[in-house]
Every structure is written in structure tokens, then in C-alpha cells.
Amino acid sequence: MFEMDLGQRQAVEPGTAPAGSGAVTATVRGGDGWPVPEAVLTVIDGTGTQVARVQGDAQGSVVAAGLKSGTYTAIVTAVGREPVARTTLVHDGTAATLGEVELRRAGGADLPAPGLWRIDPVHSSIQVTAKHLGISSIHGRFNEFAGEVRIGNPVESSAVDVQIVAASIDTANGMRDDHLRNPDFLDVERHPEITFRSTGLRPRGSDRWDLDGELTLCGLTRPVRLDTRFAGVGPDPWGGTRASATATTQLRREDFAMTFNQALQTGIAAIGTTLKVEIDIQAVRED
């Protein structure tokens, strides 16, 4: 039987293993995509015997090496998170990778209590990404916004209302930001505010939801759907209660009359026709 003390780590590249042995590797992430540091990988053989128990590193990588060929059950655990078990086949001289393993918070399915929750802009972000020259991306964010979430009972009756200052767009380049504020894009003098008002909320299973709403941008209102993931509820250091969620969607610029572009000699547009929106919010419960 192969035994490994908790905390021992081995440097094994994915797809490889020391000669004469196999391995199981995994990259452990939370529901928010961040690494789960020092997760534990336990490997059980076909007889139910534990043959390895290894602690991962701060980046969420974990490796159990020295395994014979065969079928194993791999169990990934971390403090405060729900365990995940997978079956994997190990071959001699190679590493069987579990890929990215998501560990959800224990009790993470608990939803915010009904009532009013105000978005905390200091600990929230609204980011927008556009393709540039067809080979890279330009990232921007809105620095000024406010909003509230009214959690209903049932939760499907909840409502979200957000206001964004259009002129607060920030791509870390003043000349580009000035262009984005002019009539070619956001036209902030005529349309100083971007708004989102929800029209429906439907569960997609586990901690994921479809949040439907109406987005008003450049004076035009269009329906949008946000792929939303609830991240949890907990106390903050100031005696309050906070809830966290992330959401993503894609917008077509032409739907909001932002059609400015430049064609390159290769025929590729300088600016992509779609925008990727990524939202990460904390909301504080109002007493």
C-alpha cells in the first residue's frame, strides 16, 4: 500500500508521472473561479483502501503520485466546502487529470433573506470586454454605479434595479475613453445614464439563475439575459450582512446603435461587434 502524509506535495506535470508509477492530478476552484488553496485529494482503490491523501498548493493544484495502474475514486475536499468525488482510470507512467474541480461552499445554496439589499460599489465591479483587431481584447470598467436588489418570497419574484454613469467608463487610456464617451459610442452628453431593470428570475439548477431584464443604453432599451451565479451570504466586519453574486452576458453593439468601426486591409474589423459584460457584486442588507 502506498501512503503519503497530509501536506506532502509532488511536482508532476499534467499527463506525465515518474517512471513505473501513475498519478492523479486536479486543479481546484471555487464557484467564483478562484483557486481553493490547500485542498485535499484522497484516492481510494477498488477495495475501498485509501492509497493516497495529499494536500494541494496555494494555487489549487494537487497531485497524488506513486499509484499503480487501475481504477480509483478521487475525493477532493476543503474546509467549509462540499466534497466532490470522481472515478478515474490510472495507467502506469502517466497522470490521470481530473481537470478543474469546483468545490462549492458548504451551505452555499442558502439564498439571501427577503428584503432590500443595496449594491456596494466599492466592493463590486462592472467590466466590459471588446475584441481588438481580431487577436486581442480591450478591457474597460464603469467606476460609478448604484443599485438595489429586492429579494422576494418566493425568490423568483425578486427585482434588480441598477444605474450606471456612462461617463465613468475607464479603459486605462484617456484618449480612448474620450472617444468612447463621444457620439460614436456611448454619447454620454445625450445619454448620461445606463440602466438595467429586471423582468424575471428563473433557476437553472444549483446556484445558477437566469436573470432577465431590460437594458437601456444609448437611449435604446433592449431585453437581455444575465447568466447569474449566486456566491453566498455572510457577515461583514462592520456588523452587516452581505450577499455576493456574479453575472455575465454578451451584447451586440448594433442593438444599441454603436456601429462605429474601422476596417483593416485584411477585412477584419478593428473593434469586435459584440461586448462581453462581467458583473461581480456585493450587496448589503438594509435593516
N, C-alpha and C positions, 0 to 999 in steps of 0.2 A: 504494500500500500504506500502511496506517495503522500507525505504530509508536508504542509507548508504553514509556518506560523503567520498569524494575522500581522499585517504590516510589511511583510516581505514583498518586494516589487521586482519584476524582471523586465529587462529591456528586450522585447521581442517585437519585431516589425510585423505588421499585418501580412498574413499569407506565408510567413516563414516560422521556423521553430528550430531549436537545437537539434543536431543530428541524432536520430534514434528516439525522438520524442515528439509528441504533439502538444498543442496548446489551444486554449480558448481565450479570445480577446473581446473586449467590448469598450465602447465609448458611452459614458453615462451622462445623460442630460435631464434637466428638469422640464416641466411643461412649458417653461418660458424659453427653452433653448440654451440656457446657461449650463455649464458643467456642474455636475454634482461631485464635489471633492470627497475623496477618501471613501467612495462607495466600496462595498464588499461583494466579491464574486465567490460564491460557493459552488463547487462542482460535485455532483453525485453520480456514481456509476450505476450500471444496470442492476446491481444487487442491493442498491439503497445505501451503499457505503460512501461517506464523504471522502473524496480523494484530494481535494484542494480547497483552501479558503484563503483568499488573497485580498488585500486592501489596495485600492487604486490610488492615483496621484491627485494633485490639486486640479488638473485639467480634465478629470473624469475618465482617464484611461486606466484600464485594469487588465491584467494578463495572468492567466493561470497556466503555467508550463509544466513539462515533465509528465504529460498524460500519454497513456497507451492508446492505441487505436481502439475505437469503439464509440458507442452511443452514450451520451451523458445528458443529465439535466443540469442546466446552469441557472443559478438563482442569484439575482442581483438585488442587494438591499442597501439602505442608507437610513440613518436616524431621521425620524419624522416623515418618512416616505413609504408608500405602499410597495411591497416587493414585486418583482417580475421574475417569472420562471420560463425558461425556454429549453427545448430539446435540441441538441446539436450533435453532429457526427464528426469525430476527430480522426484524422488519418496520420499515420506516423510521418514525422518530418515536416508537417505543415500546421498552420494555425487556423482553426475554425473561428471565423469572426461573427459575433452577434450583431455587428453594426452598431448603430446608435440605439441605445436602450433608454426609453423615457420612464423616469420614476416620478409619479405624481405625488403631491403632498398628501400625507395621511389626513383624512377629513377634508380634503380639498373640494369635495363635492358640495359642502355646505355653502349655500348661497347667501349673499348679503341680506340682512333683515329688511322687511318692508319699511319704506320711509324715504326721506330725502338725503341724498349723498352728493356733495359738491366736489367737482374735479379740482384737484390741487395742481395748478400749472407748474409749480416749482419742481414737482416730482413726477411730471408727465411729459410726454413728447408727441408731436405730430410731425412725421417725416415724409417727404415725397422724393421719389427717385425717378429720373428720366434717363433713357439711353442716349448716349452721345457718340456720334459718328459710327454707330452700329457696333462699336467694340468696347465701350466702357460706359460708366454711369456717372451722372451728376446727382449729388445728394443735397437736399435742402430741408429746412425745417421752418415751422412757424413758431416764433418766440412769444407771441401774445395770443392767448385764448382763454376762454372761460366756459363753464358749462355745469350742468347738473344731471343727475340720474335719479329718477324716482322709481324705486323698486316697488312693484305692485304685488298683490296677493290675489290670484296666482302670479308668479313671476313673469309669465307671458304678457301680462298687462303693464309691464314696466315701460317707462318712457325716458328717452335721452334727448337732451337739447344742448347744442354746442354752438358757440360763436367764436370765430377766428378773425383776427385783424389781418387783412390781406397784405398790408404794407409791412408786416413783420417777417416776411419771407427772408430767409438767411441761407445763402449757399457758400458763405465764407469768401465771397468775391463781390466787392461793392459795385463794380461796373455791370456785372451780370445781374445782380439784384435790382439795380436801377432799371435794366431792360425788362426784367420780369414784372416790375411794377407798372410799366407803361402799357398803352392800349394793345400792343402786340400779344400780351399775355393777360395779366390779372386786372389791368386797367383800374388801379386802386382809387383813383380820384372819382370815378363814376360808381365803382362798386367796392366801397371800403371794407365790407364785411362778407365773410363766407359763413354760411350757417348749415347745420345739419339738425334735422328733427326726425326722430324715429317714427315709424308707422307700424312696426310689428317685430316680435321677437319669437323665434322658434328654436327648440333644442335640436341639435344634430347628433346627440349622444355624448355621454360622459360630460366633459367640461366645455364642450364646444357648442356655439349657438350661431344662428343666422340672425343678424340684426338688420332689418330693412328700414330704409328711411329716405328722406328727400334732401338732396344736397343742392344748395343754392350757391353757385359760383359764377362770377362774371355776369350776374343778373339773370342767369338761366337756372331753372330748377329741374333736376333730373332724379329719377329713382336710383338708388344704389343699395348694394347688399354688402355688409361687412361680415367677413368670416371672423367671428369673435371667440376668444378663449378666456374663460374666467380663471384667474390665477390664485384667488384665495382671499380670506378675510383675517385680520389680526389687529392687535393693539399697536399703537404707536408710542413713542417716548414722551408724548405730550398729553397723555391721558385720553386720547381719542381712539376711534376705531376706523380702520382703513380697509378698503376693498381695492383689488387690483384686477385689471383685465387688459388684454391686447386684442388688436383687430387689424385686419388687412383687407384691402380691396384694390381693384385696378380701375382707372378711369380712362376714357378716350378723350383726348384733348378737343377733338372736333365737336363732341357733345356739348361743350361749353364755349364754343366759338373761339377757341385758342388754336388757330390754324397756321400761325406763323411758322415758317421753316426755311431752310436753305438746302438746296440740292447739291450734292457733291458731284464731281465729274464721273465718279463710279456709279451714280444713280441712287446712292444711299442718302437718305435724309439726315441732316446734321443732328436733328432732335427727334427722338422717338415719338410715335403717335400716341403712346399710352403712358400713363403715370402710375407708378406703384405707390400706394399710400400705406404707411405703417404707423399704427397708433398704440401707445403704451400709456395707460393712465392709472393714477391712484385717485380714489375718491374718498372723502372724509364724511362720516356720518354726522348729520345735523341732529342735535338733541330735540 
